[in-house]
Amino acid sequence: MAGATVTVDHVRSGERATGPATVLAIGTATRATCVLHADCPDYYFRITKSDHLTDLKDKCKMMC
């Protein structure tokens, strides 16, 4: 491999911005399978077929 020697610092400096950066994101992040935070324990226990674990479900609701 002939040519100039490339240092790690030189490579990393090319990957970084040197001035202020702005990110503009327009859109929605809601999917068809979106679950509200309050409904999460009910949803989780329903899809894992663990509805019979009511005491654990209540603890999960308190934590969430």
mmCIF file as gemmi writes it, N, C-alpha and C atoms, coordinates in Angstrom:
data_model
loop_
_atom_site.group_PDB
_atom_site.id
_atom_site.type_symbol
_atom_site.label_atom_id
_atom_site.label_alt_id
_atom_site.label_comp_id
_atom_site.label_asym_id
_atom_site.label_entity_id
_atom_site.label_seq_id
_atom_site.pdbx_PDB_ins_code
_atom_site.Cartn_x
_atom_site.Cartn_y
_atom_site.Cartn_z
_atom_site.occupancy
_atom_site.B_iso_or_equiv
_atom_site.pdbx_formal_charge
_atom_site.auth_seq_id
_atom_site.auth_asym_id
_atom_site.pdbx_PDB_model_num
ATOM 1 N N . MET Axp A 1 ? 0.855 -1.17 0 1 0 ? 1 A 1
ATOM 2 C CA . MET Axp A 1 ? 0 0 0 1 0 ? 1 A 1
ATOM 3 C C . MET Axp A 1 ? 0.899 1.23 0 1 0 ? 1 A 1
ATOM 4 N N . ALA Axp A 2 ? 1 1.85 -1.109 1 0 ? 2 A 1
ATOM 5 C CA . ALA Axp A 2 ? 1.851 3.034 -1.232 1 0 ? 2 A 1
ATOM 6 C C . ALA Axp A 2 ? 1.017 4.284 -1.017 1 0 ? 2 A 1
ATOM 7 N N . GLY Axp A 3 ? 1.62 5.31 -0.49 1 0 ? 3 A 1
ATOM 8 C CA . GLY Axp A 3 ? 0.908 6.569 -0.3 1 0 ? 3 A 1
ATOM 9 C C . GLY Axp A 3 ? 1.206 7.161 1.054 1 0 ? 3 A 1
ATOM 10 N N . ALA Axp A 4 ? 0.468 8.19 1.373 1 0 ? 4 A 1
ATOM 11 C CA . ALA Axp A 4 ? 0.679 8.9 2.629 1 0 ? 4 A 1
ATOM 12 C C . ALA Axp A 4 ? 0.15 8.077 3.797 1 0 ? 4 A 1
ATOM 13 N N . THR Axp A 5 ? 0.769 8.243 4.938 1 0 ? 5 A 1
ATOM 14 C CA . THR Axp A 5 ? 0.336 7.569 6.147 1 0 ? 5 A 1
ATOM 15 C C . THR Axp A 5 ? -0.859 8.316 6.726 1 0 ? 5 A 1
ATOM 16 N N . VAL Axp A 6 ? -1.887 7.571 7.036 1 0 ? 6 A 1
ATOM 17 C CA . VAL Axp A 6 ? -3.102 8.157 7.597 1 0 ? 6 A 1
ATOM 18 C C . VAL Axp A 6 ? -3.139 7.841 9.078 1 0 ? 6 A 1
ATOM 19 N N . THR Axp A 7 ? -3.326 8.857 9.9 1 0 ? 7 A 1
ATOM 20 C CA . THR Axp A 7 ? -3.404 8.649 11.344 1 0 ? 7 A 1
ATOM 21 C C . THR Axp A 7 ? -4.859 8.504 11.764 1 0 ? 7 A 1
ATOM 22 N N . VAL Axp A 8 ? -5.042 7.928 12.925 1 0 ? 8 A 1
ATOM 23 C CA . VAL Axp A 8 ? -6.385 7.751 13.466 1 0 ? 8 A 1
ATOM 24 C C . VAL Axp A 8 ? -7.039 9.106 13.71 1 0 ? 8 A 1
ATOM 25 N N . ASP Axp A 9 ? -6.289 10.064 14.204 1 0 ? 9 A 1
ATOM 26 C CA . ASP Axp A 9 ? -6.839 11.402 14.459 1 0 ? 9 A 1
ATOM 27 C C . ASP Axp A 9 ? -7.342 12.043 13.172 1 0 ? 9 A 1
ATOM 28 N N . HIS Axp A 10 ? -6.636 11.832 12.088 1 0 ? 10 A 1
ATOM 29 C CA . HIS Axp A 10 ? -7.055 12.397 10.805 1 0 ? 10 A 1
ATOM 30 C C . HIS Axp A 10 ? -8.373 11.767 10.338 1 0 ? 10 A 1
ATOM 31 N N . VAL Axp A 11 ? -8.504 10.467 10.51 1 0 ? 11 A 1
ATOM 32 C CA . VAL Axp A 11 ? -9.733 9.779 10.106 1 0 ? 11 A 1
ATOM 33 C C . VAL Axp A 11 ? -10.898 10.232 10.97 1 0 ? 11 A 1
ATOM 34 N N . ARG Axp A 12 ? -10.688 10.323 12.276 1 0 ? 12 A 1
ATOM 35 C CA . ARG Axp A 12 ? -11.764 10.732 13.18 1 0 ? 12 A 1
ATOM 36 C C . ARG Axp A 12 ? -12.175 12.179 12.971 1 0 ? 12 A 1
ATOM 37 N N . SER Axp A 13 ? -11.257 13.029 12.592 1 0 ? 13 A 1
ATOM 38 C CA . SER Axp A 13 ? -11.621 14.429 12.374 1 0 ? 13 A 1
ATOM 39 C C . SER Axp A 13 ? -12.542 14.567 11.171 1 0 ? 13 A 1
ATOM 40 N N . GLY Axp A 14 ? -12.471 13.666 10.238 1 0 ? 14 A 1
ATOM 41 C CA . GLY Axp A 14 ? -13.364 13.695 9.087 1 0 ? 14 A 1
ATOM 42 C C . GLY Axp A 14 ? -14.772 13.252 9.426 1 0 ? 14 A 1
ATOM 43 N N . GLU Axp A 15 ? -14.94 12.532 10.52 1 0 ? 15 A 1
ATOM 44 C CA . GLU Axp A 15 ? -16.242 12.022 10.924 1 0 ? 15 A 1
ATOM 45 C C . GLU Axp A 15 ? -17.01 12.99 11.811 1 0 ? 15 A 1
ATOM 46 N N . ARG Axp A 16 ? -16.365 14.029 12.291 1 0 ? 16 A 1
ATOM 47 C CA . ARG Axp A 16 ? -16.995 14.94 13.243 1 0 ? 16 A 1
ATOM 48 C C . ARG Axp A 16 ? -17.336 16.266 12.594 1 0 ? 16 A 1
ATOM 49 N N . ALA Axp A 17 ? -18.404 16.849 13.066 1 0 ? 17 A 1
ATOM 50 C CA . ALA Axp A 17 ? -18.771 18.185 12.613 1 0 ? 17 A 1
ATOM 51 C C . ALA Axp A 17 ? -17.953 19.207 13.387 1 0 ? 17 A 1
ATOM 52 N N . THR Axp A 18 ? -17.615 20.298 12.741 1 0 ? 18 A 1
ATOM 53 C CA . THR Axp A 18 ? -16.818 21.325 13.407 1 0 ? 18 A 1
ATOM 54 C C . THR Axp A 18 ? -17.645 22.537 13.785 1 0 ? 18 A 1
ATOM 55 N N . GLY Axp A 19 ? -18.882 22.608 13.358 1 0 ? 19 A 1
ATOM 56 C CA . GLY Axp A 19 ? -19.733 23.753 13.661 1 0 ? 19 A 1
ATOM 57 C C . GLY Axp A 19 ? -21.054 23.288 14.242 1 0 ? 19 A 1
ATOM 58 N N . PRO Axp A 20 ? -21.987 24.236 14.42 1 0 ? 20 A 1
ATOM 59 C CA . PRO Axp A 20 ? -23.293 23.852 14.954 1 0 ? 20 A 1
ATOM 60 C C . PRO Axp A 20 ? -24.052 22.974 13.953 1 0 ? 20 A 1
ATOM 61 N N . ALA Axp A 21 ? -24.757 22.04 14.476 1 0 ? 21 A 1
ATOM 62 C CA . ALA Axp A 21 ? -25.515 21.123 13.629 1 0 ? 21 A 1
ATOM 63 C C . ALA Axp A 21 ? -26.992 21.206 13.989 1 0 ? 21 A 1
ATOM 64 N N . THR Axp A 22 ? -27.82 21.094 13.007 1 0 ? 22 A 1
ATOM 65 C CA . THR Axp A 22 ? -29.26 21.135 13.202 1 0 ? 22 A 1
ATOM 66 C C . THR Axp A 22 ? -29.875 19.91 12.555 1 0 ? 22 A 1
ATOM 67 N N . VAL Axp A 23 ? -30.794 19.294 13.265 1 0 ? 23 A 1
ATOM 68 C CA . VAL Axp A 23 ? -31.499 18.143 12.73 1 0 ? 23 A 1
ATOM 69 C C . VAL Axp A 23 ? -32.965 18.523 12.644 1 0 ? 23 A 1
ATOM 70 N N . LEU Axp A 24 ? -33.548 18.336 11.489 1 0 ? 24 A 1
ATOM 71 C CA . LEU Axp A 24 ? -34.96 18.635 11.286 1 0 ? 24 A 1
ATOM 72 C C . LEU Axp A 24 ? -35.662 17.333 10.958 1 0 ? 24 A 1
ATOM 73 N N . ALA Axp A 25 ? -36.578 16.947 11.811 1 0 ? 25 A 1
ATOM 74 C CA . ALA Axp A 25 ? -37.318 15.708 11.586 1 0 ? 25 A 1
ATOM 75 C C . ALA Axp A 25 ? -38.802 16.03 11.584 1 0 ? 25 A 1
ATOM 76 N N . ILE Axp A 26 ? -39.439 15.755 10.493 1 0 ? 26 A 1
ATOM 77 C CA . ILE Axp A 26 ? -40.869 15.995 10.369 1 0 ? 26 A 1
ATOM 78 C C . ILE Axp A 26 ? -41.522 14.665 10.036 1 0 ? 26 A 1
ATOM 79 N N . GLY Axp A 27 ? -42.54 14.337 10.774 1 0 ? 27 A 1
ATOM 80 C CA . GLY Axp A 27 ? -43.241 13.087 10.519 1 0 ? 27 A 1
ATOM 81 C C . GLY Axp A 27 ? -43.897 12.597 11.79 1 0 ? 27 A 1
ATOM 82 N N . THR Axp A 28 ? -44.425 11.416 11.71 1 0 ? 28 A 1
ATOM 83 C CA . THR Axp A 28 ? -45.054 10.817 12.877 1 0 ? 28 A 1
ATOM 84 C C . THR Axp A 28 ? -44.344 9.518 13.196 1 0 ? 28 A 1
ATOM 85 N N . ALA Axp A 29 ? -44.288 9.22 14.458 1 0 ? 29 A 1
ATOM 86 C CA . ALA Axp A 29 ? -43.621 8.001 14.898 1 0 ? 29 A 1
ATOM 87 C C . ALA Axp A 29 ? -44.614 7.018 15.495 1 0 ? 29 A 1
ATOM 88 N N . THR Axp A 30 ? -45.884 7.184 15.207 1 0 ? 30 A 1
ATOM 89 C CA . THR Axp A 30 ? -46.875 6.263 15.74 1 0 ? 30 A 1
ATOM 90 C C . THR Axp A 30 ? -47.114 5.154 14.734 1 0 ? 30 A 1
ATOM 91 N N . ARG Axp A 31 ? -47.068 3.959 15.224 1 0 ? 31 A 1
ATOM 92 C CA . ARG Axp A 31 ? -47.293 2.803 14.37 1 0 ? 31 A 1
ATOM 93 C C . ARG Axp A 31 ? -48.686 2.253 14.625 1 0 ? 31 A 1
ATOM 94 N N . ALA Axp A 32 ? -49.08 1.319 13.814 1 0 ? 32 A 1
ATOM 95 C CA . ALA Axp A 32 ? -50.376 0.669 14.008 1 0 ? 32 A 1
ATOM 96 C C . ALA Axp A 32 ? -50.385 -0.145 15.293 1 0 ? 32 A 1
ATOM 97 N N . THR Axp A 33 ? -49.234 -0.597 15.743 1 0 ? 33 A 1
ATOM 98 C CA . THR Axp A 33 ? -49.146 -1.403 16.962 1 0 ? 33 A 1
ATOM 99 C C . THR Axp A 33 ? -48.759 -0.565 18.174 1 0 ? 33 A 1
ATOM 100 N N . CYS Axp A 34 ? -49.005 0.718 18.123 1 0 ? 34 A 1
ATOM 101 C CA . CYS Axp A 34 ? -48.661 1.611 19.223 1 0 ? 34 A 1
ATOM 102 C C . CYS Axp A 34 ? -49.534 1.292 20.436 1 0 ? 34 A 1
ATOM 103 N N . VAL Axp A 35 ? -48.922 1.184 21.607 1 0 ? 35 A 1
ATOM 104 C CA . VAL Axp A 35 ? -49.636 0.883 22.843 1 0 ? 35 A 1
ATOM 105 C C . VAL Axp A 35 ? -49.403 2.04 23.8 1 0 ? 35 A 1
ATOM 106 N N . LEU Axp A 36 ? -50.477 2.575 24.342 1 0 ? 36 A 1
ATOM 107 C CA . LEU Axp A 36 ? -50.355 3.652 25.319 1 0 ? 36 A 1
ATOM 108 C C . LEU Axp A 36 ? -49.646 3.142 26.569 1 0 ? 36 A 1
ATOM 109 N N . HIS Axp A 37 ? -48.937 4.033 27.229 1 0 ? 37 A 1
ATOM 110 C CA . HIS Axp A 37 ? -48.153 3.649 28.406 1 0 ? 37 A 1
ATOM 111 C C . HIS Axp A 37 ? -49.039 3.065 29.506 1 0 ? 37 A 1
ATOM 112 N N . ALA Axp A 38 ? -50.221 3.625 29.686 1 0 ? 38 A 1
ATOM 113 C CA . ALA Axp A 38 ? -51.123 3.142 30.731 1 0 ? 38 A 1
ATOM 114 C C . ALA Axp A 38 ? -51.644 1.74 30.419 1 0 ? 38 A 1
ATOM 115 N N . ASP Axp A 39 ? -51.724 1.391 29.139 1 0 ? 39 A 1
ATOM 116 C CA . ASP Axp A 39 ? -52.246 0.085 28.739 1 0 ? 39 A 1
ATOM 117 C C . ASP Axp A 39 ? -51.155 -0.966 28.563 1 0 ? 39 A 1
ATOM 118 N N . CYS Axp A 40 ? -49.915 -0.595 28.766 1 0 ? 40 A 1
ATOM 119 C CA . CYS Axp A 40 ? -48.794 -1.503 28.513 1 0 ? 40 A 1
ATOM 120 C C . CYS Axp A 40 ? -48.855 -2.794 29.336 1 0 ? 40 A 1
ATOM 121 N N . PRO Axp A 41 ? -49.086 -2.747 30.648 1 0 ? 41 A 1
ATOM 122 C CA . PRO Axp A 41 ? -49.144 -4.013 31.397 1 0 ? 41 A 1
ATOM 123 C C . PRO Axp A 41 ? -50.257 -4.932 30.903 1 0 ? 41 A 1
ATOM 124 N N . ASP Axp A 42 ? -51.432 -4.369 30.631 1 0 ? 42 A 1
ATOM 125 C CA . ASP Axp A 42 ? -52.53 -5.195 30.126 1 0 ? 42 A 1
ATOM 126 C C . ASP Axp A 42 ? -52.168 -5.816 28.784 1 0 ? 42 A 1
ATOM 127 N N . TYR Axp A 43 ? -51.578 -5.031 27.903 1 0 ? 43 A 1
ATOM 128 C CA . TYR Axp A 43 ? -51.175 -5.519 26.583 1 0 ? 43 A 1
ATOM 129 C C . TYR Axp A 43 ? -50.12 -6.618 26.713 1 0 ? 43 A 1
ATOM 130 N N . TYR Axp A 44 ? -49.102 -6.374 27.529 1 0 ? 44 A 1
ATOM 131 C CA . TYR Axp A 44 ? -48.021 -7.351 27.688 1 0 ? 44 A 1
ATOM 132 C C . TYR Axp A 44 ? -48.539 -8.671 28.243 1 0 ? 44 A 1
ATOM 133 N N . PHE Axp A 45 ? -49.344 -8.603 29.286 1 0 ? 45 A 1
ATOM 134 C CA . PHE Axp A 45 ? -49.85 -9.83 29.883 1 0 ? 45 A 1
ATOM 135 C C . PHE Axp A 45 ? -50.814 -10.547 28.946 1 0 ? 45 A 1
ATOM 136 N N . ARG Axp A 46 ? -51.53 -9.811 28.111 1 0 ? 46 A 1
ATOM 137 C CA . ARG Axp A 46 ? -52.441 -10.434 27.158 1 0 ? 46 A 1
ATOM 138 C C . ARG Axp A 46 ? -51.671 -11.162 26.054 1 0 ? 46 A 1
ATOM 139 N N . ILE Axp A 47 ? -50.638 -10.528 25.477 1 0 ? 47 A 1
ATOM 140 C CA . ILE Axp A 47 ? -49.929 -11.172 24.368 1 0 ? 47 A 1
ATOM 141 C C . ILE Axp A 47 ? -49.036 -12.316 24.833 1 0 ? 47 A 1
ATOM 142 N N . THR Axp A 48 ? -48.655 -12.317 26.107 1 0 ? 48 A 1
ATOM 143 C CA . THR Axp A 48 ? -47.847 -13.427 26.626 1 0 ? 48 A 1
ATOM 144 C C . THR Axp A 48 ? -48.711 -14.49 27.291 1 0 ? 48 A 1
ATOM 145 N N . LYS Axp A 49 ? -50.022 -14.324 27.193 1 0 ? 49 A 1
ATOM 146 C CA . LYS Axp A 49 ? -50.981 -15.282 27.772 1 0 ? 49 A 1
ATOM 147 C C . LYS Axp A 49 ? -50.718 -15.495 29.256 1 0 ? 49 A 1
ATOM 148 N N . SER Axp A 50 ? -50.498 -14.384 29.957 1 0 ? 50 A 1
ATOM 149 C CA . SER Axp A 50 ? -50.221 -14.436 31.393 1 0 ? 50 A 1
ATOM 150 C C . SER Axp A 50 ? -51.276 -13.672 32.191 1 0 ? 50 A 1
ATOM 151 N N . ASP Axp A 51 ? -52.483 -13.576 31.658 1 0 ? 51 A 1
ATOM 152 C CA . ASP Axp A 51 ? -53.545 -12.836 32.349 1 0 ? 51 A 1
ATOM 153 C C . ASP Axp A 51 ? -53.89 -13.439 33.703 1 0 ? 51 A 1
ATOM 154 N N . HIS Axp A 52 ? -53.579 -14.701 33.897 1 0 ? 52 A 1
ATOM 155 C CA . HIS Axp A 52 ? -53.904 -15.355 35.16 1 0 ? 52 A 1
ATOM 156 C C . HIS Axp A 52 ? -52.993 -14.902 36.311 1 0 ? 52 A 1
ATOM 157 N N . LEU Axp A 53 ? -51.909 -14.207 36.013 1 0 ? 53 A 1
ATOM 158 C CA . LEU Axp A 53 ? -50.983 -13.728 37.049 1 0 ? 53 A 1
ATOM 159 C C . LEU Axp A 53 ? -51.393 -12.323 37.5 1 0 ? 53 A 1
ATOM 160 N N . THR Axp A 54 ? -52.54 -12.246 38.146 1 0 ? 54 A 1
ATOM 161 C CA . THR Axp A 54 ? -53.1 -10.938 38.492 1 0 ? 54 A 1
ATOM 162 C C . THR Axp A 54 ? -52.253 -10.183 39.509 1 0 ? 54 A 1
ATOM 163 N N . ASP Axp A 55 ? -51.645 -10.887 40.471 1 0 ? 55 A 1
ATOM 164 C CA . ASP Axp A 55 ? -50.825 -10.185 41.463 1 0 ? 55 A 1
ATOM 165 C C . ASP Axp A 55 ? -49.585 -9.57 40.813 1 0 ? 55 A 1
ATOM 166 N N . LEU Axp A 56 ? -48.981 -10.282 39.89 1 0 ? 56 A 1
ATOM 167 C CA . LEU Axp A 56 ? -47.824 -9.754 39.173 1 0 ? 56 A 1
ATOM 168 C C . LEU Axp A 56 ? -48.232 -8.603 38.248 1 0 ? 56 A 1
ATOM 169 N N . LYS Axp A 57 ? -49.414 -8.718 37.681 1 0 ? 57 A 1
ATOM 170 C CA . LYS Axp A 57 ? -49.933 -7.664 36.8 1 0 ? 57 A 1
ATOM 171 C C . LYS Axp A 57 ? -50.154 -6.376 37.589 1 0 ? 57 A 1
ATOM 172 N N . ASP Axp A 58 ? -50.675 -6.496 38.796 1 0 ? 58 A 1
ATOM 173 C CA . ASP Axp A 58 ? -50.894 -5.317 39.64 1 0 ? 58 A 1
ATOM 174 C C . ASP Axp A 58 ? -49.57 -4.657 40.023 1 0 ? 58 A 1
ATOM 175 N N . LYS Axp A 59 ? -48.553 -5.467 40.337 1 0 ? 59 A 1
ATOM 176 C CA . LYS Axp A 59 ? -47.233 -4.912 40.655 1 0 ? 59 A 1
ATOM 177 C C . LYS Axp A 59 ? -46.651 -4.185 39.452 1 0 ? 59 A 1
ATOM 178 N N . CYS Axp A 60 ? -46.837 -4.763 38.286 1 0 ? 60 A 1
ATOM 179 C CA . CYS Axp A 60 ? -46.331 -4.143 37.061 1 0 ? 60 A 1
ATOM 180 C C . CYS Axp A 60 ? -47.037 -2.813 36.797 1 0 ? 60 A 1
ATOM 181 N N . LYS Axp A 61 ? -48.327 -2.753 37.052 1 0 ? 61 A 1
ATOM 182 C CA . LYS Axp A 61 ? -49.071 -1.499 36.868 1 0 ? 61 A 1
ATOM 183 C C . LYS Axp A 61 ? -48.57 -0.426 37.826 1 0 ? 61 A 1
ATOM 184 N N . MET Axp A 62 ? -48.217 -0.82 39.053 1 0 ? 62 A 1
ATOM 185 C CA . MET Axp A 62 ? -47.708 0.16 40.012 1 0 ? 62 A 1
ATOM 186 C C . MET Axp A 62 ? -46.348 0.687 39.576 1 0 ? 62 A 1
ATOM 187 N N . MET Axp A 63 ? -45.506 -0.174 39.017 1 0 ? 63 A 1
ATOM 188 C CA . MET Axp A 63 ? -44.174 0.245 38.58 1 0 ? 63 A 1
ATOM 189 C C . MET Axp A 63 ? -44.243 1.112 37.325 1 0 ? 63 A 1
ATOM 190 N N . CYS Axp A 64 ? -45.148 0.793 36.433 1 0 ? 64 A 1
ATOM 191 C CA . CYS Axp A 64 ? -45.266 1.572 35.199 1 0 ? 64 A 1
ATOM 192 C C . CYS Axp A 64 ? -46.088 2.778 35.49 1 0 ? 64 A 1
